[in-house]
Amino acid sequence: MKSSREDLKKRGYINETDLQAYVYSSPQDLLKLLKSARAYERTVAVRLLERNTVMSKKELSEVLLLSLTIEKSLYTRLEICNVLAKGDIQTAEMMIAYLGKIGNNQYDCLPDRVSQKMSYPLPRDIIARTLGKMNVEILAVLLDTLENHEISVIREALDAIGYMCFYNEAFKKEIVREKLIKCCQSYKADEIIRWKIVRALSSFSDKHGVAWLEMISRSDKERLIRDEAERSLKIMKKRYKKSLED
């Protein structure tokens, strides 16, 4: 059944007409509106705060990240994430602290089976999902987390890295691939990390990555990770057949 306009507003959906009553609001008023009991008003506040030139990107990111930790309405959450995804390296650095901290949709054990899709899975963690859609310039920030953070953060950062690399070409693939394999070796006892790195390597096209995945497909103690390695190999060969043959 199609949702009515009022139902959508209750979930935080807005259009440009909804903004008209608030376009002249001060930043202070918009910050108050961000705490409104009405979801659509919170979405209005997010969109207009982004357009406001008074707050710095850092200040806006701080406010939005705090709001995201308690926001329940779908469209308001999407609006916040859309604004954050337009952020810079400083924004990404701030977001890292929230990886694995919002919601309870993250993987804490291996799934029952390998995905049948040939596209890259959308990260389940809301911050990882947003980081993965940011400009590729923030990739260095994500890679740093593999050496300097706790396992819960590394797990979600891997999803963002894999997603970003799968849909971008403008990065040094060899460096990223080496860091992923090094991370796997450092956390070889963590099956979630091994599994996510195997998925992330489907984003690459070099023979070293292929060789590593072939080794995992033969030797990992977890059947699902072996199957995931096979899936990644199929994706690599389908997407990068010419480069793998060179």
C-alpha positions in Angstrom: 0.0 0.0 0.0 1.3 3.4 -0.9 2.1 5.7 2.0 0.1 8.8 2.4 1.8 12.2 2.5 1.1 12.5 6.2 2.5 9.0 6.9 5.7 10.0 5.0 6.0 13.2 7.0 5.7 11.3 10.2 8.8 9.3 9.1 10.6 12.5 8.3 10.0 12.9 4.6 10.0 16.5 3.2 9.8 18.4 0.0 10.8 21.9 -0.9 7.4 23.2 0.1 7.9 22.0 3.6 11.0 24.2 3.9 9.2 27.5 3.2 8.0 28.2 6.7 11.5 27.8 8.1 13.8 29.3 5.5 14.4 32.5 7.5 15.1 30.7 10.8 18.3 31.5 12.6 20.9 28.8 13.2 19.8 28.8 16.9 16.2 28.2 15.9 17.2 25.4 13.6 19.2 23.7 16.3 16.1 23.8 18.5 14.0 22.5 15.6 16.4 19.6 15.3 15.0 18.4 18.6 11.4 18.7 17.5 8.9 16.0 18.3 7.9 16.1 14.6 10.2 14.0 12.4 9.7 16.2 9.3 10.7 19.3 11.2 13.9 17.6 12.3 14.6 16.8 8.6 13.9 20.4 7.7 16.4 21.5 10.3 19.1 19.2 8.9 18.6 20.5 5.4 18.6 24.1 6.3 21.5 23.8 8.7 23.5 22.4 5.7 22.6 25.5 3.7 23.5 27.8 6.5 26.9 29.5 6.2 27.3 30.4 9.9 28.2 27.0 11.2 31.5 25.4 10.2 31.6 21.9 8.7 33.1 20.7 11.9 30.4 22.2 14.1 27.6 20.9 11.8 29.1 17.4 11.8 29.3 17.3 15.5 25.7 18.3 15.9 24.5 15.8 13.2 26.5 12.9 14.6 25.0 13.4 18.0 21.5 13.6 16.5 22.1 10.5 14.5 22.8 8.5 17.7 19.2 9.0 18.8 17.3 9.5 15.6 14.7 6.8 14.8 12.9 8.2 11.7 14.0 6.8 8.4 14.0 9.9 6.2 15.6 12.1 8.9 18.4 9.6 9.3 18.9 9.5 5.6 19.0 13.3 5.5 21.7 13.4 8.2 23.7 10.8 6.4 23.4 12.6 3.0 24.8 15.8 4.6 27.6 13.9 6.4 28.5 12.1 3.1 29.4 15.5 1.6 31.9 16.1 4.3 35.7 16.3 4.1 38.6 14.4 5.8 37.9 16.1 9.1 34.3 15.0 8.9 35.4 11.4 8.2 37.8 11.5 11.2 35.0 12.5 13.4 32.7 9.8 12.1 35.2 7.0 12.8 34.5 7.3 16.5 30.9 6.3 15.8 31.6 3.2 13.8 29.7 0.2 15.3 28.1 2.5 17.9 24.7 3.3 16.3 22.0 0.7 16.1 22.4 -3.1 16.4 22.4 -4.2 12.8 26.1 -5.0 12.6 27.3 -8.5 12.1 28.5 -10.2 15.3 28.7 -13.7 13.7 29.1 -15.0 10.2 25.9 -15.2 8.1 24.4 -18.5 7.1 25.3 -18.2 3.4 27.2 -16.2 0.9 25.3 -13.4 -1.0 24.2 -14.4 -4.5 24.5 -10.8 -5.7 27.5 -9.7 -7.9 27.3 -6.1 -6.6 29.0 -5.0 -3.4 26.9 -5.4 -0.3 25.7 -2.2 1.3 27.3 -1.8 4.7 24.9 -2.6 7.5 26.4 -0.1 9.9 24.9 3.4 9.2 28.3 5.2 9.7 30.2 2.7 7.5 27.5 3.0 4.8 27.9 6.8 4.9 31.7 6.7 4.9 31.7 4.3 1.9 29.8 6.9 -0.1 32.1 9.8 0.6 34.8 11.2 -1.7 37.6 8.8 -2.2 40.0 11.3 -0.6 38.9 10.0 2.8 40.2 6.5 2.1 43.4 7.2 4.0 41.4 7.9 7.1 39.6 4.5 6.8 42.8 2.7 6.2 44.3 4.2 9.4 41.6 2.6 11.4 42.9 -0.8 10.5 46.0 -0.2 12.7 44.8 2.2 15.4 41.3 1.1 16.6 39.5 -1.7 18.4 38.0 -4.7 16.5 34.5 -3.3 16.5 35.6 -0.3 14.6 37.9 -2.2 12.2 35.1 -4.6 11.3 32.8 -1.7 10.1 35.6 0.3 8.5 36.4 -2.8 6.3 32.8 -2.6 4.9 33.3 1.1 4.1 36.7 0.4 2.5 35.4 -2.4 0.3 32.3 -0.5 -0.8 34.3 2.7 -1.6 36.9 0.7 -3.6 34.4 -1.3 -5.5 32.7 1.8 -6.9 35.8 4.0 -7.4 38.9 3.8 -9.6 40.8 6.8 -8.3 43.0 5.2 -5.6 46.3 3.3 -5.2 44.9 -0.2 -5.3 48.2 -2.0 -4.5 48.6 -0.1 -1.2 45.0 -0.7 -0.2 45.3 -4.4 -1.0 48.5 -4.8 1.0 46.9 -3.1 4.0 43.9 -5.3 3.8 46.0 -8.5 3.7 48.2 -7.2 6.6 45.1 -6.5 8.6 43.8 -10.1 8.0 47.1 -11.5 9.2 47.0 -9.3 12.3 43.5 -10.4 13.2 43.4 -13.9 11.8 41.6 -15.2 14.8 38.6 -12.9 14.1 36.4 -14.6 11.6 34.3 -11.5 10.9 37.4 -9.6 9.9 38.7 -12.4 7.7 35.3 -12.6 6.0 35.0 -8.9 5.4 38.5 -8.6 4.0 37.8 -11.5 1.6 34.7 -9.5 0.4 36.7 -6.3 0.2 39.2 -7.9 -2.1 36.6 -8.4 -4.8 37.2 -4.7 -5.5 40.7 -5.3 -6.9 42.1 -6.7 -10.1 45.7 -7.6 -9.5 47.2 -11.1 -9.6 48.5 -10.8 -6.0 44.9 -10.4 -4.7 43.8 -13.4 -6.8 46.6 -15.6 -5.4 45.7 -14.6 -1.9 42.0 -15.3 -2.4 42.8 -18.7 -4.0 44.9 -19.5 -0.9 42.0 -18.6 1.4 39.5 -20.5 -0.7 41.6 -23.7 -0.1 42.7 -23.2 3.5 40.4 -21.1 5.7 38.9 -23.2 8.4 35.5 -21.6 7.9 33.4 -23.0 5.0 31.6 -19.7 4.6 34.9 -17.7 4.2 36.2 -20.2 1.7 32.9 -19.8 -0.3 33.2 -16.0 0.1 36.7 -16.1 -1.4 35.3 -18.1 -4.4 32.6 -15.4 -4.8 35.2 -12.6 -4.7 37.3 -14.4 -7.3 34.3 -14.8 -9.6 33.5 -11.1 -9.2 37.1 -10.1 -9.9 37.3 -12.3 -13.0 34.1 -10.9 -14.3 34.9 -7.3 -13.8 38.6 -7.3 -14.5 39.0 -10.1 -17.0 41.3 -8.1 -19.4 43.6 -6.8 -16.7 44.0 -10.2 -15.1 45.0 -11.7 -18.4 47.7 -9.1 -19.0 
